[in-house]
Amino acid sequence: MYVYNPSNFSVNYATSAGSISGRSWQSASMANNTNYTNSFGKEIVVAARCNANGSYGWYDYCYVNDVLIVQAYWNAAVVGMTYIFEVPAGATYRLNFPTGIAGVMILR
């Protein structure tokens, strides 16, 4: 079970969660619209938060192996959103957040 706290961008997980036992969340720095490769040797989980700009009318995108896995359109002012997705070992992933990336945590 994942528990996300947007007020301080910390993520905790239950150690009884099977295959993720023994892994930990790590802060990461990612550039917008840049491919990264999961070279960890195991599946990872990415939690990425977009910047809030108080406006509306934009899309956020998340890709794994150049396949669009998240497309979110904001038609109302928001305070930011967090997307959580899995990335298989050896796969590429990238974020395209027009308002910018506020933070990234990766479960390795």
N, C-alpha and C positions, 0 to 999 in steps of 0.2 A: 504494500500500500504506500503510495506517495502522498506526502502532505506538503503543500506549497504555501508559504506565507509571503504574500506580496509586499508587506510593509518593510521587510528587511531582506527579501530575496533569498531566504534560507530554505533549504529543502531537507526534510528528514525522511527516512524510510524505515519500514519494519524489517529487522534483521531476519525475521522468519519468512521472508518473501522468496525463499528458494534460490533460484539462480542468481539473484543479485546480492545474496548474502556475502559479506566480506568486501563489498565494493564501497566506494565513498563518492560523495558529490564534491566536485572541484570547480572552482571559478575558472572561467575561460574568457579569453578576449577573441572576438571574431569581427572581421571587417564585413561590412555590408556587401552582399552580392559577390562573395568570394567563395570558391570551392575549397573544402577541407576534406581530408581523407581520414576515416577511422582506421588507424594503424595499431589500435590497442590489442587486436587479436581476438576480441570478443565483441558482442553487441554492446553498444552504449546507448544511453538515454540522454537526449538533449532537452534542456528547459531554457527557452529563450524568451525574453521580455522586450517588447517594442517600446520605444519612447512614446510618452503621451504628449500630445501637443494641443489638446483641447479643441481640435477642429474635427472635421469629418470629410469623407469623400476620398478615401485611399484604400488600397489593397495591401495586405501583408501576405507574403509567400514563404513557404518552406519546401525545400527540395531534398530528395534522397536519390542518388544516382541519376540526377537530372529529371526525375519524375516529380511532378508537383504533388505534394501530399497534403499541403494546407494552403487554402486560398480564402482569406477572410476580408470581406469588404466592410468598411466602417462608414455607415451613413448617419451616424450621430457622434457627437463629441464623446470621447472615452478618456479614461485615465491610464490607459496602457493595458496590454493583454499579454498573457504568457501562453506559449505553445509548448507542448511536451510531445516528443516523438522519438521513436527508436531508430537506430542506424546500425545495420548489420556490419560485421567485421569486413574490412576492406572497401566498404561503400564510401561514396562521396556525399557530402551534405553542404547545404548553403542556406542562408537567410536573405531575403530581400524585403526589408522593412523601410519604406519611404521616409518614415519619421525617425529612423535610426534605431540602433540596438541599445537598449538600456542595460542589459546584463545577460550573461549566459552561465549556466551551470551544467556540468556534464557528469553523469553517473558512469564511473569506470570501474 
